[in-house]
Amino acid sequence: MISVDTNVILAVLAQREAHHELAVELLRAAGAEGPLFVSPMVYAELLASKRPAAMQDFLAMAQISVAWTMPMEVWELAGRSFGDYARKRRSGSLPRRLLADFLIAAHAAHHGLRVLTFDTTVYDAMFPHLLAVSR
């Protein structure tokens, strides 16, 4: 089971983007492996970028479900990881990230999902046990 990150879905929908063909290929391959999901944060990010009805139609067509369950453990893991990342960032060259990135990762970890993404920064730095699927 795979959790799809916002950047992959947006690349599929943006036909002129450089990653479009790769995103389509990765999404098809991931779907062939088993069920695809997005977290509630990805769902919200998608709704912010497109018309809600069109985004819901795309998710249905691509057979991507929303895994709505977000128990306290997800929030705690995301919060602790975000804080640890911020401390590491001050002493290194890690880029700035939003809390939503950590919620997406913690959600996937909680549900035992791999992650399909084009940006493995958060996963590599804070969630190395997650198998982030990327290019």
Residue, then its C-alpha position, 0 to 999 in steps of 0.5 A: m500500500i502506498s501513500v501518494d504525496t501532493n507533488v506527484i499528483l500535481a505533476v500528473l495533472a500539470q501536463r506541461e511540468a517536467h515531471h509529468e511523464l515520470a509522475v504518470e509512470l510512477l503512479r501507474a506502477a504504484g497502483a499496480e502494486g496495490p491500493l493507493f491512498v492520500s493523507p488528509m493533509v495531501y487532500a487539503e493541499l490538493l483542494a487548495s490547488k484545484r477545483p474541489a470537484a475536479m480533484q475529487d473526480f481525479l482521485a476517484m478515477a485514479q482509485i486513490s482513497v483518503a486514509w482519514t484516520m489521524p490518531m493522537e500518535v500521528w500528531e505526536l510523531a509529527g510534532r516530535s519529528f518536526g522539532d527534531y528536524a528544526r534542531k538539525r536544520r539549525s546546525g546543518s544545511l537542511p531546507r525549511r519544511l512545513l509541519a504538513d510534510f511531517l504529518i504526511a510522513a507520520h500518517a504513512a508511518h502509522h498506517g504502514l504505507r510506503v510513500l510515493t514522492f518527488d521530495t524525499t528530504v523529510y523522509d531521508a532526514m527524519f523517517p528513514h524507516l519509511l520506504a519513500v518511493s521516488r524517481 
